[in-house]
Every structure is written in C-alpha cells, then in structure tokens.
Amino acid sequence: MARKSDYFGLGYLVSVILAIIPFTAWLCGVITRFSEGKIVAALLRFFFGFTIIWICDLILMIVSKHILRLLNV
C-alpha cells in the first residue's frame, strides 16, 4: 500500500517548500485536515498553526517526510 503524500498529494520537495513558509503551511494544513474530515485537528491548526504546530510540521517534514498528524481517529 502506497503512503499518500502530504499537502494535496504533492511531492516531497514541494511539500517542504510549502512547509517552510508559515502562511502556506498554515493554510495547507487547515485545508488538508478539513478535507480529511478531521474537524478538531483543522480547528487546532486554524487557531494555533503559526506556533508550535508549524515548527513540528517543518521538522517532521524534513526528517520523516510527513507532516504532523494530530488525532488520527
């Protein structure tokens, strides 16, 4: 089973570039969580996306090639 890419199925390099820019990381994070049906995670990203969540996304995107997945329920 192939693992889906982050940020709308875009490649790794494009996702890293989007994760580096705070506003695009916030916007893409909120939109992807709403599209996945994870309302609570989307709201957390909406309100706290420019803080620790952005830093965690950036570190995880570079190190493990995926963004932070909160509430994988």
N, C-alpha and C positions, 0 to 999 in steps of 0.2 A: 504494500500500500504506500503510495507516494504521499509525502507530507506536503501539505499546501503551504505556499509561500505567504509571507506577511504582506500587509498593505495591498490588498486587492489582487493578489497573485502576481505581483511584480517581482522581478529578480532581486537577488541579494544586494547587489551594488546600488540599485535604485532605492531599495528599502533603507539602506544605510544612509544614503544622502537625504532621504525624507526624514529619517530619524534624527539627523544632526540638526536640522532646522527646527527650532522649538514650535513655531506655529503650525508647520505642516505635520509634525509628529503629533501634536495635539488634535488637529483636525482629522487626520487619517485614523488615529486611534479611536476617536469618538465614532466616526462613521463605520469603521470595521466592526466595532463592538455592537452598535445598533443593528448592523446587517446580519451579525451572527445571532441576534436575539438576546444578547447579554445586556439587559437594560441597566442593571445595577453597576456593572463594570463600565458601561458607557457613561453613566452619570458620574461615577467616580473620576473618570478621565476628563469629563467636561469641567468639573469643579477643581480638580487637583492635578490636571495634566501638565501644568507648567512647573511642577515642583519635583518631588521625589519620583513620581511615575515616569517623567520624561528622562531622568537620569538613569533609572533602571532599564527603561526601554533601550536607551542608547548603549549602555554597557552590554545588555543581553544580545542586542542585535549584532554587535561587533564580535562578542565572544562565542555565543552559541547559535547565531544566525536565526533567531526568532525573537519577537517582541514579548513583553511581559503578558502572560495570560492569567488575568485575575478571574476568579470564580468560574472555573471550568465545569460548571454543573450543567 
